[in-house]
Amino acid sequence: MLGNKIGVISCSGEECLGGTISRLAVRKMMEERRPGKVSTLCLPLFIAGDGGEREFAEKYPTIAVDGCSKCCAKRAIEKYSNKVAGSVDVAEIIGADKALEKPLSTRHLTDLQMEFVKQTADKTCQIFDEIIAKQ
C-alpha cells in the first residue's frame, strides 16, 4: 500500500471561486477524510521547477484538483513529471460560470459553496480510494 505516497496538487488560482473550492477540498481531504495518507504538493513551486515536488510526482501517483477548465495543475504535472493518476475539475462539479465567479473569503462562504467543497473532496477521495484499491 502506498499510504502517504499519493500526492495531491490543488489549483493555486485565487481570482476565482473554483480555485478557493479546490484548495479547501484538498485541505478537507487531508485533514478530515484521509488524514496522514496523502501528501500535498505546491503548484507554484512545482511550476517554478522545485525538484522535490516534481520528483515526487514522477515517482508516485498524483491527483490534480483544478478550479476551472484551464486545468493548470493537471497540465503542469503531465508536462513536468508524469501522467496524472486522476484529476478533478471543479467546473465540472459546480458549472463553469460558478467556478469563474469572484472568490469570497473562506469565512464568508455560503452553505451551497461549502457543499461544493464537500462534493469536490468526495470526488478527490474517490480517486484516492481507486488508486489504493489497485495496489
MDTraj code that builds the backbone (N, CA, C; nanometers):
import mdtraj as md
import numpy as np

residues = "MET LEU GLY ASN LYS ILE GLY VAL ILE SER CYS SER GLY GLU GLU CYS LEU GLY GLY THR ILE SER ARG LEU ALA VAL ARG LYS MET MET GLU GLU ARG ARG PRO GLY LYS VAL SER THR LEU CYS LEU PRO LEU PHE ILE ALA GLY ASP GLY GLY GLU ARG GLU PHE ALA GLU LYS TYR PRO THR ILE ALA VAL ASP GLY CYS SER LYS CYS CYS ALA LYS ARG ALA ILE GLU LYS TYR SER ASN LYS VAL ALA GLY SER VAL ASP VAL ALA GLU ILE ILE GLY ALA ASP LYS ALA LEU GLU LYS PRO LEU SER THR ARG HIS LEU THR ASP LEU GLN MET GLU PHE VAL LYS GLN THR ALA ASP LYS THR CYS GLN ILE PHE ASP GLU ILE ILE ALA LYS GLN".split()
xyz = np.array([
    [0.0837, -0.1186, 0.0000],
    [0.0000, 0.0000, 0.0000],
    [0.0879, 0.1245, 0.0000],
    [0.0506, 0.2217, -0.0791],
    [0.1314, 0.3422, -0.0920],
    [0.1145, 0.4381, 0.0243],
    [0.0027, 0.4341, 0.0936],
    [-0.0187, 0.5245, 0.2067],
    [-0.0010, 0.6688, 0.1682],
    [0.0911, 0.7387, 0.2374],
    [0.1086, 0.8802, 0.2092],
    [0.1992, 0.9040, 0.0890],
    [0.2142, 0.8068, 0.0059],
    [0.2906, 0.8220, -0.1171],
    [0.1973, 0.8470, -0.2347],
    [0.0889, 0.9143, -0.2080],
    [-0.0011, 0.9637, -0.3117],
    [-0.0055, 1.1140, -0.2939],
    [0.0166, 1.1857, -0.4025],
    [0.0195, 1.3308, -0.3964],
    [-0.1085, 1.3926, -0.4480],
    [-0.1345, 1.5138, -0.4005],
    [-0.2480, 1.5928, -0.4488],
    [-0.1981, 1.7348, -0.4709],
    [-0.2272, 1.7880, -0.5876],
    [-0.1940, 1.9271, -0.6180],
    [-0.3244, 2.0000, -0.6452],
    [-0.3495, 2.1065, -0.5687],
    [-0.4707, 2.1852, -0.5916],
    [-0.4373, 2.3096, -0.6734],
    [-0.5401, 2.3650, -0.7282],
    [-0.5331, 2.4891, -0.8035],
    [-0.4714, 2.5985, -0.7161],
    [-0.3937, 2.6842, -0.7762],
    [-0.3392, 2.7969, -0.6996],
    [-0.4073, 2.9276, -0.7374],
    [-0.5029, 2.9230, -0.8291],
    [-0.5723, 3.0438, -0.8729],
    [-0.6572, 3.1045, -0.7629],
    [-0.6302, 3.2275, -0.7309],
    [-0.7042, 3.2958, -0.6249],
    [-0.8045, 3.3964, -0.6797],
    [-0.8164, 3.4019, -0.8111],
    [-0.9057, 3.5007, -0.8706],
    [-1.0456, 3.4468, -0.8976],
    [-1.0670, 3.3192, -0.8657],
    [-1.1993, 3.2637, -0.8927],
    [-1.2434, 3.1694, -0.7806],
    [-1.3724, 3.1528, -0.7698],
    [-1.4317, 3.0670, -0.6679],
    [-1.3848, 2.9225, -0.6814],
    [-1.3684, 2.8742, -0.8036],
    [-1.3244, 2.7366, -0.8254],
    [-1.1904, 2.7078, -0.7599],
    [-1.0990, 2.8031, -0.7647],
    [-0.9687, 2.7860, -0.7003],
    [-0.9826, 2.7739, -0.5499],
    [-1.0676, 2.8574, -0.4922],
    [-1.0912, 2.8518, -0.3480],
    [-1.1504, 2.7173, -0.3097],
    [-1.2478, 2.6722, -0.3851],
    [-1.3112, 2.5430, -0.3574],
    [-1.2087, 2.4303, -0.3707],
    [-1.1260, 2.4371, -0.4725],
    [-1.0228, 2.3361, -0.4933],
    [-0.9316, 2.3245, -0.3717],
    [-0.8802, 2.4365, -0.3250],
    [-0.7873, 2.4346, -0.2121],
    [-0.8548, 2.3871, -0.0835],
    [-0.9776, 2.4324, -0.0599],
    [-1.0491, 2.3895, 0.0604],
    [-1.0822, 2.2408, 0.0556],
    [-1.1134, 2.1900, -0.0627],
    [-1.1451, 2.0476, -0.0769],
    [-1.0232, 1.9611, -0.0487],
    [-0.9073, 2.0035, -0.0976],
    [-0.7852, 1.9272, -0.0717],
    [-0.7525, 1.9308, 0.0772],
    [-0.7705, 2.0463, 0.1371],
    [-0.7453, 2.0570, 0.2816],
    [-0.8406, 1.9667, 0.3603],
    [-0.9679, 1.9667, 0.3211],
    [-1.0678, 1.8811, 0.3867],
    [-1.0288, 1.7335, 0.3722],
    [-0.9868, 1.6974, 0.2544],
    [-0.9453, 1.5598, 0.2310],
    [-0.8291, 1.5228, 0.3217],
    [-0.7296, 1.6091, 0.3282],
    [-0.6084, 1.5799, 0.4045],
    [-0.6309, 1.5821, 0.5552],
    [-0.7156, 1.6720, 0.6026],
    [-0.7337, 1.6879, 0.7465],
    [-0.8470, 1.6032, 0.8037],
    [-0.9518, 1.5794, 0.7249],
    [-1.0697, 1.5100, 0.7772],
    [-1.0934, 1.3725, 0.7155],
    [-1.0792, 1.3630, 0.5847],
    [-1.1186, 1.2408, 0.5143],
    [-1.0095, 1.1348, 0.5069],
    [-0.8868, 1.1759, 0.4795],
    [-0.7752, 1.0816, 0.4664],
    [-0.6517, 1.1370, 0.5382],
    [-0.6663, 1.1696, 0.6669],
    [-0.5528, 1.2309, 0.7384],
    [-0.4313, 1.1380, 0.7438],
    [-0.3158, 1.1956, 0.7148],
    [-0.1908, 1.1210, 0.7194],
    [-0.1694, 1.0243, 0.6050],
    [-0.2590, 1.0231, 0.5077],
    [-0.2498, 0.9248, 0.3998],
    [-0.2163, 0.9850, 0.2643],
    [-0.1992, 1.1155, 0.2592],
    [-0.1755, 1.1811, 0.1314],
    [-0.0778, 1.2964, 0.1524],
    [-0.0012, 1.3262, 0.0506],
    [0.0927, 1.4383, 0.0554],
    [0.0453, 1.5464, -0.0402],
    [0.0511, 1.6702, 0.0045],
    [0.0140, 1.7790, -0.0841],
    [0.1397, 1.8356, -0.1475],
    [0.1253, 1.8753, -0.2711],
    [0.2342, 1.9389, -0.3441],
    [0.1909, 2.0809, -0.3779],
    [0.2861, 2.1710, -0.3830],
    [0.2580, 2.3124, -0.4083],
    [0.2710, 2.3416, -0.5571],
    [0.1613, 2.3800, -0.6211],
    [0.1619, 2.4053, -0.7649],
    [0.2603, 2.5158, -0.8047],
    [0.2642, 2.6312, -0.7351],
    [0.3624, 2.7335, -0.7762],
    [0.5072, 2.6835, -0.7689],
    [0.5425, 2.6094, -0.6648],
    [0.6778, 2.5538, -0.6569],
    [0.7003, 2.4507, -0.7668],
    [0.5993, 2.3699, -0.7917],
    [0.6069, 2.2676, -0.8957],
    [0.6361, 2.3324, -1.0310],
    [0.5612, 2.4361, -1.0642],
    [0.5784, 2.5048, -1.1928],
    [0.7136, 2.5761, -1.1991],
    [0.7584, 2.6311, -1.0851],
    [0.8850, 2.7046, -1.0811],
    [1.0063, 2.6127, -1.0944],
    [0.9855, 2.4822, -1.0821],
    [1.0941, 2.3888, -1.1046],
    [1.1503, 2.3240, -0.9803],
    [1.0780, 2.3291, -0.8697],
    [1.1256, 2.2651, -0.7477],
    [1.1433, 2.1157, -0.7722],
    [1.2655, 2.0698, -0.7557],
    [1.2979, 1.9303, -0.7845],
    [1.2238, 1.8309, -0.6980],
    [1.2055, 1.8624, -0.5706],
    [1.1371, 1.7700, -0.4809],
    [0.9923, 1.7494, -0.5195],
    [0.9251, 1.8584, -0.5547],
    [0.7846, 1.8491, -0.5946],
    [0.7713, 1.7664, -0.7223],
    [0.8543, 1.7977, -0.8208],
    [0.8464, 1.7270, -0.9485],
    [0.8880, 1.5809, -0.9358],
    [0.9904, 1.5554, -0.8561],
    [1.0375, 1.4181, -0.8380],
    [0.9303, 1.3318, -0.7719],
    [0.8612, 1.3884, -0.6729],
    [0.7538, 1.3143, -0.6077],
    [0.6492, 1.2724, -0.7107],
    [0.6066, 1.3675, -0.7944],
    [0.5028, 1.3397, -0.8942],
    [0.5505, 1.2434, -1.0030],
    [0.6818, 1.2350, -1.0235],
    [0.7347, 1.1364, -1.1185],
    [0.7257, 0.9954, -1.0615],
    [0.7515, 0.9839, -0.9315],
    [0.7620, 0.8527, -0.8687],
    [0.6297, 0.7982, -0.8154],
    [0.5402, 0.8878, -0.7741],
    [0.4196, 0.8442, -0.7046],
    [0.2943, 0.8976, -0.7733],
    [0.1825, 0.8255, -0.7583],
    [0.0572, 0.8723, -0.8178],
    [0.0218, 1.0116, -0.7633],
    [-0.0214, 1.0985, -0.8532],
    [-0.0559, 1.2350, -0.8138],
    [-0.1899, 1.2732, -0.8748],
    [-0.2739, 1.3323, -0.7917],
    [-0.4080, 1.3748, -0.8323],
    [-0.4078, 1.5260, -0.8474],
    [-0.4622, 1.5750, -0.9561],
    [-0.4773, 1.7195, -0.9784],
    [-0.6196, 1.7600, -0.9429],
    [-0.6335, 1.8671, -0.8655],
    [-0.7657, 1.9217, -0.8330],
    [-0.7663, 2.0656, -0.8834],
    [-0.8257, 2.0838, -1.0010],
    [-0.8245, 2.2137, -1.0679],
    [-0.9521, 2.2914, -1.0422],
    [-0.9382, 2.4232, -1.0328],
    [-1.0513, 2.5103, -1.0037],
    [-1.1351, 2.5458, -1.1245],
    [-1.0789, 2.5311, -1.2435],
    [-1.1546, 2.5629, -1.3654],
    [-1.1056, 2.4742, -1.4791],
    [-1.1656, 2.4902, -1.5931],
    [-1.1355, 2.4023, -1.7059],
    [-1.0006, 2.4315, -1.7714],
    [-0.9257, 2.5309, -1.7217],
    [-0.7892, 2.5517, -1.7718],
    [-0.6995, 2.4354, -1.7306],
    [-0.7351, 2.3705, -1.6199],
    [-0.6641, 2.2518, -1.5697],
    [-0.5130, 2.2733, -1.5579],
    [-0.4745, 2.3829, -1.4958],
    [-0.3326, 2.4172, -1.4806],
    [-0.2550, 2.3111, -1.4029],
    [-0.3131, 2.2589, -1.2958],
    [-0.2430, 2.1577, -1.2159],
    [-0.2205, 2.0308, -1.2986],
    [-0.3235, 1.9840, -1.3635],
    [-0.3110, 1.8626, -1.4449],
    [-0.2084, 1.8823, -1.5563],
    [-0.2163, 1.9943, -1.6236],
    [-0.1232, 2.0201, -1.7339],
    [0.0208, 2.0295, -1.6844],
    [0.0416, 2.0922, -1.5689],
    [0.1773, 2.1052, -1.5142],
    [0.2348, 1.9687, -1.4761],
    [0.1535, 1.8870, -1.4116],
    [0.2001, 1.7535, -1.3731],
    [0.2426, 1.6757, -1.4973],
    [0.1578, 1.6775, -1.5977],
    [0.1867, 1.5991, -1.7181],
    [0.3016, 1.6575, -1.7996],
    [0.3228, 1.7877, -1.7920],
    [0.4330, 1.8499, -1.8650],
    [0.5673, 1.8254, -1.7965],
    [0.5697, 1.8355, -1.6647],
    [0.6970, 1.8339, -1.5937],
    [0.7297, 1.7040, -1.5218],
    [0.6330, 1.6129, -1.5067],
    [0.6624, 1.4917, -1.4312],
    [0.6092, 1.3660, -1.4964],
    [0.4797, 1.3449, -1.4860],
    [0.4239, 1.2162, -1.5255],
    [0.2751, 1.2334, -1.5542],
    [0.2143, 1.1312, -1.6059],
    [0.0690, 1.1325, -1.6258],
    [0.0009, 1.1387, -1.4896],
    [-0.1069, 1.2154, -1.4790],
    [-0.1783, 1.2230, -1.3519],
    [-0.2459, 1.0892, -1.3226],
    [-0.2563, 1.0594, -1.1935],
    [-0.3253, 0.9379, -1.1522],
    [-0.4759, 0.9598, -1.1532],
    [-0.5166, 1.0850, -1.1528],
    [-0.6567, 1.1224, -1.1568],
    [-0.6675, 1.2730, -1.1519],
    [-0.7805, 1.3237, -1.1957],
    [-0.7978, 1.4690, -1.1905],
    [-0.9429, 1.5040, -1.1622],
    [-0.9584, 1.6177, -1.0954],
    [-1.0898, 1.6716, -1.0625],
    [-1.0928, 1.8128, -1.1168],
    [-1.1975, 1.8448, -1.1900],
    [-1.2200, 1.9800, -1.2409],
    [-1.3420, 2.0347, -1.1687],
    [-1.3194, 2.1318, -1.0797],
    [-1.4292, 2.1886, -1.0014],
    [-1.5399, 2.2404, -1.0932],
    [-1.5040, 2.2927, -1.2090],
    [-1.6038, 2.3457, -1.3025],
    [-1.7019, 2.2373, -1.3475],
    [-1.6576, 2.1128, -1.3552],
    [-1.7478, 2.0035, -1.3921],
    [-1.8453, 1.9712, -1.2796],
    [-1.8085, 2.0042, -1.1578],
    [-1.8935, 1.9767, -1.0422],
    [-1.9935, 2.0899, -1.0196],
    [-1.9469, 2.2139, -1.0288],
    [-2.0326, 2.3282, -0.9937],
    [-2.0783, 2.4099, -1.1134],
    [-2.0231, 2.3837, -1.2315],
    [-2.0554, 2.4601, -1.3505],
    [-1.9471, 2.5637, -1.3790],
    [-1.9203, 2.5839, -1.5052],
    [-1.8117, 2.6737, -1.5460],
    [-1.8344, 2.8173, -1.4994],
    [-1.9567, 2.8665, -1.5118],
    [-1.9838, 3.0048, -1.4714],
    [-1.9609, 3.0246, -1.3216],
    [-2.0086, 2.9325, -1.2410],
    [-1.9895, 2.9419, -1.0956],
    [-1.8419, 2.9331, -1.0598],
    [-1.7691, 2.8427, -1.1249],
    [-1.6269, 2.8246, -1.0952],
    [-1.5485, 2.9529, -1.1210],
    [-1.5925, 3.0320, -1.2175],
    [-1.5203, 3.1542, -1.2522],
    [-1.5699, 3.2781, -1.1772],
    [-1.6683, 3.2601, -1.0876],
    [-1.7147, 3.3736, -1.0078],
    [-1.6022, 3.4252, -0.9189],
    [-1.6171, 3.5503, -0.8750],
    [-1.5179, 3.6083, -0.7850],
    [-1.5141, 3.5283, -0.6553],
    [-1.3943, 3.5113, -0.6018],
    [-1.3837, 3.4352, -0.4768],
    [-1.4334, 3.5173, -0.3580],
    [-1.4672, 3.4458, -0.2525],
    [-1.5056, 3.5075, -0.1259],
    [-1.4029, 3.4677, -0.0224],
    [-1.3977, 3.5418, 0.0845],
    [-1.3173, 3.5000, 0.1980],
    [-1.3720, 3.3659, 0.2443],
    [-1.2846, 3.2789, 0.2890],
    [-1.3310, 3.1479, 0.3351],
    [-1.4239, 3.1609, 0.4551],
    [-1.4187, 3.2720, 0.5240],
    [-1.5098, 3.2958, 0.6369],
    [-1.6507, 3.3319, 0.5908],
    [-1.6651, 3.3663, 0.4626],
    [-1.7947, 3.4120, 0.4127],
    [-1.8569, 3.3177, 0.3094],
    [-1.8097, 3.1945, 0.3040],
    [-1.8668, 3.1008, 0.2082],
    [-2.0079, 3.0611, 0.2510],
    [-2.0930, 3.0475, 0.1545],
    [-2.2315, 3.0090, 0.1804],
    [-2.2413, 2.8583, 0.2031],
    [-2.3556, 2.8136, 0.2499],
    [-2.3779, 2.6702, 0.2667],
    [-2.3647, 2.5974, 0.1334],
    [-2.4137, 2.6593, 0.0263],
    [-2.4033, 2.5981, -0.1063],
    [-2.2572, 2.5845, -0.1474],
    [-2.1781, 2.6872, -0.1248],
    [-2.0365, 2.6804, -0.1603],
    [-1.9634, 2.5760, -0.0761],
    [-2.0010, 2.5634, 0.0499],
    [-1.9416, 2.4598, 0.1338],
    [-1.9825, 2.3199, 0.0857],
    [-2.1016, 2.3088, 0.0301],
    [-2.1443, 2.1825, -0.0308],
    [-2.0571, 2.1514, -0.1531],
    [-2.0205, 2.2542, -0.2294],
    [-1.9302, 2.2343, -0.3435],
    [-1.7936, 2.1837, -0.2956],
    [-1.7459, 2.2358, -0.1831],
    [-1.6198, 2.1884, -0.1248],
    [-1.6328, 2.0404, -0.0912],
    [-1.7443, 2.0031, -0.0282],
    [-1.7679, 1.8639, 0.0087],
    [-1.7712, 1.7740, -0.1151],
    [-1.8423, 1.8160, -0.2177],
    [-1.8521, 1.7355, -0.3396],
    [-1.7157, 1.7185, -0.4059],
    [-1.6356, 1.8235, -0.4049],
    [-1.5018, 1.8171, -0.4642],
    [-1.4125, 1.7251, -0.3817],
    [-1.4199, 1.7356, -0.2497],
    [-1.3433, 1.6459, -0.1619],
    [-1.3879, 1.5013, -0.1819],
    [-1.5190, 1.4790, -0.1957],
    [-1.5718, 1.3443, -0.2193],
    [-1.5127, 1.2848, -0.3465],
    [-1.5101, 1.3630, -0.4529],
    [-1.4572, 1.3150, -0.5812],
    [-1.3084, 1.2852, -0.5699],
    [-1.2352, 1.3709, -0.5002],
    [-1.0917, 1.3503, -0.4826],
    [-1.0658, 1.2241, -0.3999],
    [-1.1446, 1.2038, -0.2953],
    [-1.1318, 1.0827, -0.2124],
    [-1.1658, 0.9575, -0.2924],
    [-1.2629, 0.9671, -0.3800],
    [-1.2995, 0.8534, -0.4650],
    [-1.1803, 0.8125, -0.5521],
    [-1.1144, 0.9105, -0.6113],
    [-0.9970, 0.8813, -0.6944],
    [-0.8860, 0.8215, -0.6086],
    [-0.8631, 0.8804, -0.4907],
    [-0.7630, 0.8288, -0.3975],
    [-0.7908, 0.6815, -0.3657],
    [-0.9155, 0.6515, -0.3314],
    [-0.9527, 0.5149, -0.2951],
    [-0.9337, 0.4181, -0.4133],
    [-0.9608, 0.4643, -0.5341],
    [-0.9400, 0.3804, -0.6524],
    [-0.7919, 0.3508, -0.6723],
    [-0.7065, 0.4481, -0.6453],
    [-0.5609, 0.4255, -0.6567],
    [-0.5173, 0.3221, -0.5540],
    [-0.5633, 0.3371, -0.4311],
    [-0.5277, 0.2434, -0.3242],
    [-0.5760, 0.1024, -0.3574],
    [-0.6965, 0.0915, -0.4130],
    [-0.7530, -0.0400, -0.4455],
    [-0.6716, -0.1131, -0.5516],
    [-0.6030, -0.0397, -0.6360],
    [-0.5225, -0.1007, -0.7425],
    [-0.3889, -0.1518, -0.6916],
    [-0.3516, -0.1144, -0.5712],
    [-0.2215, -0.1535, -0.5168],
    [-0.2183, -0.2983, -0.4761],
])
top = md.Topology()
chain = top.add_chain()
for i, resn in enumerate(residues, 1):
    res = top.add_residue(resn, chain, resSeq=i)
    for name in ("N", "CA", "C"):
        top.add_atom(name, md.element.get_by_symbol(name[0]), res)
traj = md.Trajectory(xyz[None], top)
